Amino acid sequence: MDNHNNTSSSPTPSAPAWLKWARGLLVIAMCGAGYLALVAIHNGPAAGCGPESGCDKVLHSRWAYWFGLPVSVPAVLVYLALLASTVLLQKNTSPDDQRGSWAAIIILSVVVAGAACWFVGLQVFVIQSFCKYCLTAHACGFAAALICLMNIPYATEPDTPMWATGSGKRGVPRQAVLSLVLIGVAGVAVLAGGQVLVQKQRNVVKSFQTPSAVTSTNPYSQPPVQLSDVLPPPPNARLIAPRTLSLYSNKFVIKFNDVPLLGSPDAPHVIVCLLDYTCVHCRGLHPILLDVARQFSNQLAIVCLPVSLSPLCNPFIPRMNSHANTNACEYARLSLAVWRAKPVVYRQFDDWLFAGANPPPVEQARERAAELLGADQLKSGLADPWVSQQILTDCQIHRANWLAADNSAMPQIVMGDAVSSGPINSVEHLQILLRQYLGVNLH
C-alpha cells in the first residue's frame, strides 16, 4: 500500500548570504537600541558610562529624545520592522508579495541609513561626544540597510507594475524605487524635524512635598508626590540653628562658616548646589547662580559644594569610568584648598575656574591658586585632611540625592524637600524653581 501523500508542502528556500548578513546586523542593532531604551526608561547609567562621560553626554542630551520619547524606542521598532520584512521576503515567493516586501525594505532601509547619518553627525558636530552603544547600533543598522539596498532585484521588463497584481512579472520597477526612497527620506526628515522643533526638558525636579504645599505652577518639574509613595528619604533641607543647615534628617549638617557660600549666611532661605568644574552644565549654571544671588540679596543663601564625578576621588562612581571627568578631583581639591587657606580670595578663584566653556589646564589652575595664596600656603592647604574629607562628604550628598531623586545628572540643587537634577536653562528658570519650592520672591 502506498503511504505517500499526494500533496506535500515545499520547504522554504534557504536565505541567500546577503540576507543572513543583513538579519544578523539588524539583530545586533536591535539589541543595542533595546538596551539603550531600557536604560532611558529606568533613567539609569549605561554600563561603562559614568556621569559626564561621552555616553552620558549623548544619552542625556536633547538629541536623545524625539517628541519626549527616547529615540531608542522607535529605533527598536524600525529595526524590528525591517527584520520582519526580510523574513516575509523569503517566506512569500509570489512576485506581487515580494514586491510588497521590497517596498517596505527599501523605505525602512533608507530610514535606518538616514537616521544613522543624522545621529552620528550630531555626535560629531553638535554634541562632540560619542556613545559606543549608539555608534555600534548605528553602524550595524547602516550596514544592514546598505546590504538590502544593494540587493534590490530590479525588474528586467519596463512594463512591470509595482502595485498591480496578477502580472506574474518579477522585480521592482526602477521608477518605483525612487518614489520609495523619497518616502524613506521623508521619514528621516520627520525624525530630524521633530528633534529640532521639540526640545525635551532635561532638568528634572523630584519633589517630596505634598500637593497642598505647592503654591505655584512649575513647567520644569514633575508633579509632586506624597512621602508615602517613595522609599528613599526626602532631603528635608532646613535650618536647625543660626548658619547651620540639616540635610536628610541630620545625616549631613552644613555649617555656613565652613563651606563656600553665595549670599548672606543669615538669609532665611537656603539652597545647596552641587557642582563639578568639568561638568558643562555646571559651568553654565555658575553665572546664573551669581545673578540670582545678586537679585535675591539677603533673602537667599547658596551653599556651593564642589563634587567630583571621577572615581579617582568619588567612591560612588564605577571604576570603569576612570576615563571620564579628567582632573575633576584636582580642580575640587584646589578649590577647597583655596577656600580653607584664604576664604577672602575664594570667590575670585572660583569665578576664574568657571570662566569659559572648559576649565583651564590643571597646571595653570595650580599656578593661579599659588598666586592668590602663595606657594607655601597652597601646599599647606592641599595637605589639609579637611579637603579630602569635604570632597567625600560632597560626594556622599550627591549619592544621597541620586538615590532620592533616582537621577545622577549634574548640576544638582537641593531646595527644601525637592532635588533638581540636570541643566538650568536661565535665570528665569531658577527663579521659577525658587518660587515653587521655597516661596522666594523678589521684592
FENKANOR-V233089 format. One record per residue. N is the residue number from 1. PSI is psi in whole degrees, 0 to 359 (* if undefined). D_FIRST is the distance of its C-alpha to the first C-alpha in whole Angstrom. Layout:
BEGIN
n=N psi=PSI d_first=D_FIRST
n=N psi=PSI d_first=D_FIRST
END
This chain:
BEGIN
n=1 psi=135 d_first=0
n=2 psi=117 d_first=4
n=3 psi=358 d_first=6
n=4 psi=139 d_first=9
n=5 psi=149 d_first=12
n=6 psi=333 d_first=13
n=7 psi=147 d_first=17
n=8 psi=147 d_first=18
n=9 psi=133 d_first=22
n=10 psi=138 d_first=24
n=11 psi=150 d_first=26
n=12 psi=130 d_first=30
n=13 psi=148 d_first=31
n=14 psi=140 d_first=34
n=15 psi=138 d_first=37
n=16 psi=163 d_first=40
n=17 psi=319 d_first=43
n=18 psi=327 d_first=45
n=19 psi=322 d_first=43
n=20 psi=318 d_first=43
n=21 psi=315 d_first=47
n=22 psi=316 d_first=48
n=23 psi=317 d_first=45
n=24 psi=316 d_first=47
n=25 psi=322 d_first=50
n=26 psi=324 d_first=50
n=27 psi=317 d_first=49
n=28 psi=314 d_first=52
n=29 psi=319 d_first=54
n=30 psi=320 d_first=52
n=31 psi=317 d_first=53
n=32 psi=314 d_first=57
n=33 psi=324 d_first=57
n=34 psi=320 d_first=56
n=35 psi=316 d_first=58
n=36 psi=326 d_first=61
n=37 psi=318 d_first=60
n=38 psi=319 d_first=60
n=39 psi=316 d_first=63
n=40 psi=319 d_first=65
n=41 psi=321 d_first=64
n=42 psi=1 d_first=65
n=43 psi=39 d_first=68
n=44 psi=166 d_first=68
n=45 psi=146 d_first=69
n=46 psi=149 d_first=66
n=47 psi=129 d_first=65
n=48 psi=9 d_first=68
n=49 psi=94 d_first=70
n=50 psi=173 d_first=73
n=51 psi=133 d_first=75
n=52 psi=10 d_first=77
n=53 psi=174 d_first=75
n=54 psi=314 d_first=73
n=55 psi=315 d_first=70
n=56 psi=319 d_first=72
n=57 psi=321 d_first=74
n=58 psi=312 d_first=71
n=59 psi=341 d_first=69
n=60 psi=13 d_first=72
n=61 psi=166 d_first=73
n=62 psi=337 d_first=73
n=63 psi=358 d_first=71
n=64 psi=4 d_first=68
n=65 psi=152 d_first=68
n=66 psi=111 d_first=67
n=67 psi=42 d_first=68
n=68 psi=353 d_first=69
n=69 psi=135 d_first=65
n=70 psi=131 d_first=64
n=71 psi=339 d_first=63
n=72 psi=336 d_first=60
n=73 psi=305 d_first=59
n=74 psi=333 d_first=58
n=75 psi=316 d_first=57
n=76 psi=317 d_first=54
n=77 psi=321 d_first=53
n=78 psi=315 d_first=53
n=79 psi=317 d_first=52
n=80 psi=318 d_first=49
n=81 psi=319 d_first=48
n=82 psi=319 d_first=48
n=83 psi=316 d_first=46
n=84 psi=324 d_first=44
n=85 psi=324 d_first=44
n=86 psi=328 d_first=43
n=87 psi=315 d_first=40
n=88 psi=327 d_first=39
n=89 psi=319 d_first=40
n=90 psi=326 d_first=37
n=91 psi=318 d_first=35
n=92 psi=112 d_first=35
n=93 psi=352 d_first=35
n=94 psi=147 d_first=36
n=95 psi=318 d_first=39
n=96 psi=315 d_first=41
n=97 psi=321 d_first=40
n=98 psi=323 d_first=41
n=99 psi=321 d_first=44
n=100 psi=318 d_first=45
n=101 psi=319 d_first=44
n=102 psi=328 d_first=46
n=103 psi=315 d_first=49
n=104 psi=319 d_first=49
n=105 psi=317 d_first=49
n=106 psi=312 d_first=52
n=107 psi=311 d_first=54
n=108 psi=324 d_first=53
n=109 psi=319 d_first=54
n=110 psi=319 d_first=57
n=111 psi=313 d_first=58
n=112 psi=313 d_first=57
n=113 psi=318 d_first=59
n=114 psi=318 d_first=62
n=115 psi=321 d_first=62
n=116 psi=315 d_first=62
n=117 psi=319 d_first=65
n=118 psi=311 d_first=67
n=119 psi=324 d_first=67
n=120 psi=320 d_first=67
n=121 psi=321 d_first=70
n=122 psi=318 d_first=71
n=123 psi=324 d_first=71
n=124 psi=312 d_first=73
n=125 psi=334 d_first=76
n=126 psi=300 d_first=76
n=127 psi=326 d_first=75
n=128 psi=35 d_first=76
n=129 psi=161 d_first=74
n=130 psi=140 d_first=70
n=131 psi=118 d_first=67
n=132 psi=326 d_first=65
n=133 psi=316 d_first=62
n=134 psi=313 d_first=63
n=135 psi=321 d_first=63
n=136 psi=313 d_first=60
n=137 psi=316 d_first=58
n=138 psi=319 d_first=60
n=139 psi=315 d_first=59
n=140 psi=318 d_first=55
n=141 psi=317 d_first=55
n=142 psi=317 d_first=57
n=143 psi=317 d_first=55
n=144 psi=318 d_first=52
n=145 psi=318 d_first=53
n=146 psi=319 d_first=54
n=147 psi=316 d_first=51
n=148 psi=314 d_first=49
n=149 psi=330 d_first=52
n=150 psi=347 d_first=52
n=151 psi=23 d_first=48
n=152 psi=127 d_first=49
n=153 psi=93 d_first=47
n=154 psi=143 d_first=49
n=155 psi=139 d_first=48
n=156 psi=339 d_first=49
n=157 psi=127 d_first=49
n=158 psi=338 d_first=52
n=159 psi=15 d_first=51
n=160 psi=123 d_first=48
n=161 psi=152 d_first=49
n=162 psi=314 d_first=49
n=163 psi=338 d_first=48
n=164 psi=150 d_first=47
n=165 psi=159 d_first=43
n=166 psi=4 d_first=41
n=167 psi=330 d_first=43
n=168 psi=0 d_first=40
n=169 psi=139 d_first=42
n=170 psi=160 d_first=42
n=171 psi=165 d_first=45
n=172 psi=124 d_first=48
n=173 psi=137 d_first=51
n=174 psi=322 d_first=54
n=175 psi=333 d_first=57
n=176 psi=330 d_first=54
n=177 psi=318 d_first=55
n=178 psi=317 d_first=58
n=179 psi=318 d_first=58
n=180 psi=321 d_first=56
n=181 psi=318 d_first=58
n=182 psi=324 d_first=61
n=183 psi=318 d_first=59
n=184 psi=319 d_first=58
n=185 psi=321 d_first=62
n=186 psi=323 d_first=63
n=187 psi=319 d_first=61
n=188 psi=321 d_first=63
n=189 psi=322 d_first=66
n=190 psi=319 d_first=65
n=191 psi=306 d_first=65
n=192 psi=317 d_first=68
n=193 psi=320 d_first=70
n=194 psi=322 d_first=69
n=195 psi=323 d_first=70
n=196 psi=319 d_first=74
n=197 psi=330 d_first=75
n=198 psi=110 d_first=73
n=199 psi=125 d_first=75
n=200 psi=138 d_first=74
n=201 psi=117 d_first=77
n=202 psi=346 d_first=76
n=203 psi=129 d_first=79
n=204 psi=131 d_first=78
n=205 psi=122 d_first=80
n=206 psi=115 d_first=79
n=207 psi=137 d_first=81
n=208 psi=9 d_first=82
n=209 psi=151 d_first=84
n=210 psi=154 d_first=83
n=211 psi=326 d_first=83
n=212 psi=341 d_first=87
n=213 psi=349 d_first=88
n=214 psi=127 d_first=87
n=215 psi=354 d_first=90
n=216 psi=165 d_first=89
n=217 psi=131 d_first=85
n=218 psi=108 d_first=84
n=219 psi=353 d_first=82
n=220 psi=355 d_first=81
n=221 psi=168 d_first=80
n=222 psi=160 d_first=77
n=223 psi=139 d_first=78
n=224 psi=155 d_first=80
n=225 psi=157 d_first=78
n=226 psi=148 d_first=79
n=227 psi=326 d_first=80
n=228 psi=348 d_first=77
n=229 psi=351 d_first=74
n=230 psi=151 d_first=75
n=231 psi=316 d_first=75
n=232 psi=151 d_first=77
n=233 psi=152 d_first=81
n=234 psi=157 d_first=83
n=235 psi=328 d_first=85
n=236 psi=49 d_first=88
n=237 psi=119 d_first=91
n=238 psi=152 d_first=94
n=239 psi=127 d_first=98
n=240 psi=352 d_first=99
n=241 psi=164 d_first=102
n=242 psi=127 d_first=104
n=243 psi=31 d_first=102
n=244 psi=126 d_first=100
n=245 psi=139 d_first=96
n=246 psi=140 d_first=93
n=247 psi=142 d_first=89
n=248 psi=53 d_first=87
n=249 psi=52 d_first=89
n=250 psi=10 d_first=91
n=251 psi=324 d_first=89
n=252 psi=127 d_first=90
n=253 psi=118 d_first=94
n=254 psi=118 d_first=96
n=255 psi=125 d_first=99
n=256 psi=335 d_first=100
n=257 psi=350 d_first=103
n=258 psi=354 d_first=100
n=259 psi=157 d_first=98
n=260 psi=140 d_first=98
n=261 psi=139 d_first=99
n=262 psi=138 d_first=99
n=263 psi=189 d_first=102
n=264 psi=132 d_first=104
n=265 psi=348 d_first=103
n=266 psi=11 d_first=105
n=267 psi=146 d_first=103
n=268 psi=341 d_first=101
n=269 psi=139 d_first=98
n=270 psi=136 d_first=96
n=271 psi=156 d_first=92
n=272 psi=122 d_first=91
n=273 psi=130 d_first=89
n=274 psi=123 d_first=87
n=275 psi=142 d_first=87
n=276 psi=128 d_first=86
n=277 psi=338 d_first=88
n=278 psi=359 d_first=85
n=279 psi=121 d_first=83
n=280 psi=324 d_first=83
n=281 psi=330 d_first=83
n=282 psi=321 d_first=86
n=283 psi=326 d_first=88
n=284 psi=331 d_first=88
n=285 psi=331 d_first=89
n=286 psi=306 d_first=92
n=287 psi=332 d_first=94
n=288 psi=319 d_first=93
n=289 psi=317 d_first=94
n=290 psi=317 d_first=97
n=291 psi=315 d_first=98
n=292 psi=322 d_first=97
n=293 psi=322 d_first=99
n=294 psi=319 d_first=102
n=295 psi=318 d_first=101
n=296 psi=357 d_first=101
n=297 psi=241 d_first=104
n=298 psi=4 d_first=105
n=299 psi=335 d_first=102
n=300 psi=132 d_first=99
n=301 psi=136 d_first=99
n=302 psi=109 d_first=96
n=303 psi=123 d_first=95
n=304 psi=111 d_first=93
n=305 psi=118 d_first=91
n=306 psi=126 d_first=90
n=307 psi=136 d_first=86
n=308 psi=131 d_first=85
n=309 psi=24 d_first=81
n=310 psi=136 d_first=81
n=311 psi=352 d_first=79
n=312 psi=334 d_first=82
n=313 psi=2 d_first=84
n=314 psi=105 d_first=82
n=315 psi=353 d_first=80
n=316 psi=359 d_first=78
n=317 psi=128 d_first=76
n=318 psi=141 d_first=73
n=319 psi=333 d_first=74
n=320 psi=348 d_first=71
n=321 psi=25 d_first=74
n=322 psi=344 d_first=77
n=323 psi=342 d_first=76
n=324 psi=155 d_first=77
n=325 psi=52 d_first=81
n=326 psi=130 d_first=83
n=327 psi=9 d_first=86
n=328 psi=321 d_first=86
n=329 psi=319 d_first=87
n=330 psi=320 d_first=90
n=331 psi=317 d_first=91
n=332 psi=319 d_first=91
n=333 psi=316 d_first=93
n=334 psi=317 d_first=96
n=335 psi=311 d_first=96
n=336 psi=328 d_first=96
n=337 psi=319 d_first=99
n=338 psi=316 d_first=101
n=339 psi=314 d_first=101
n=340 psi=320 d_first=102
n=341 psi=322 d_first=105
n=342 psi=83 d_first=106
n=343 psi=332 d_first=105
n=344 psi=336 d_first=107
n=345 psi=2 d_first=105
n=346 psi=314 d_first=102
n=347 psi=323 d_first=101
n=348 psi=316 d_first=103
n=349 psi=319 d_first=100
n=350 psi=315 d_first=97
n=351 psi=324 d_first=98
n=352 psi=319 d_first=98
n=353 psi=325 d_first=95
n=354 psi=353 d_first=93
n=355 psi=140 d_first=94
n=356 psi=172 d_first=92
n=357 psi=332 d_first=88
n=358 psi=152 d_first=88
n=359 psi=154 d_first=90
n=360 psi=164 d_first=92
n=361 psi=149 d_first=92
n=362 psi=317 d_first=92
n=363 psi=320 d_first=95
n=364 psi=323 d_first=97
n=365 psi=320 d_first=96
n=366 psi=319 d_first=98
n=367 psi=320 d_first=101
n=368 psi=318 d_first=101
n=369 psi=321 d_first=101
n=370 psi=324 d_first=104
n=371 psi=321 d_first=106
n=372 psi=328 d_first=106
n=373 psi=326 d_first=107
n=374 psi=143 d_first=108
n=375 psi=317 d_first=106
n=376 psi=319 d_first=107
n=377 psi=325 d_first=106
n=378 psi=316 d_first=103
n=379 psi=319 d_first=102
n=380 psi=320 d_first=103
n=381 psi=318 d_first=101
n=382 psi=332 d_first=98
n=383 psi=351 d_first=99
n=384 psi=123 d_first=99
n=385 psi=337 d_first=97
n=386 psi=325 d_first=97
n=387 psi=309 d_first=95
n=388 psi=322 d_first=92
n=389 psi=321 d_first=92
n=390 psi=321 d_first=92
n=391 psi=317 d_first=89
n=392 psi=317 d_first=87
n=393 psi=316 d_first=89
n=394 psi=321 d_first=88
n=395 psi=325 d_first=84
n=396 psi=323 d_first=84
n=397 psi=318 d_first=85
n=398 psi=319 d_first=82
n=399 psi=320 d_first=80
n=400 psi=318 d_first=81
n=401 psi=319 d_first=81
n=402 psi=313 d_first=77
n=403 psi=319 d_first=76
n=404 psi=316 d_first=78
n=405 psi=353 d_first=77
n=406 psi=40 d_first=73
n=407 psi=125 d_first=75
n=408 psi=359 d_first=76
n=409 psi=145 d_first=77
n=410 psi=156 d_first=81
n=411 psi=165 d_first=84
n=412 psi=141 d_first=84
n=413 psi=126 d_first=86
n=414 psi=123 d_first=87
n=415 psi=98 d_first=89
n=416 psi=244 d_first=89
n=417 psi=34 d_first=86
n=418 psi=146 d_first=84
n=419 psi=121 d_first=83
n=420 psi=129 d_first=82
n=421 psi=134 d_first=80
n=422 psi=176 d_first=80
n=423 psi=144 d_first=82
n=424 psi=128 d_first=85
n=425 psi=326 d_first=85
n=426 psi=173 d_first=89
n=427 psi=318 d_first=92
n=428 psi=322 d_first=91
n=429 psi=311 d_first=88
n=430 psi=324 d_first=89
n=431 psi=319 d_first=92
n=432 psi=316 d_first=89
n=433 psi=320 d_first=88
n=434 psi=320 d_first=91
n=435 psi=321 d_first=92
n=436 psi=313 d_first=89
n=437 psi=346 d_first=89
n=438 psi=346 d_first=92
n=439 psi=25 d_first=94
n=440 psi=127 d_first=96
n=441 psi=147 d_first=98
n=442 psi=139 d_first=101
n=443 psi=* d_first=104
END
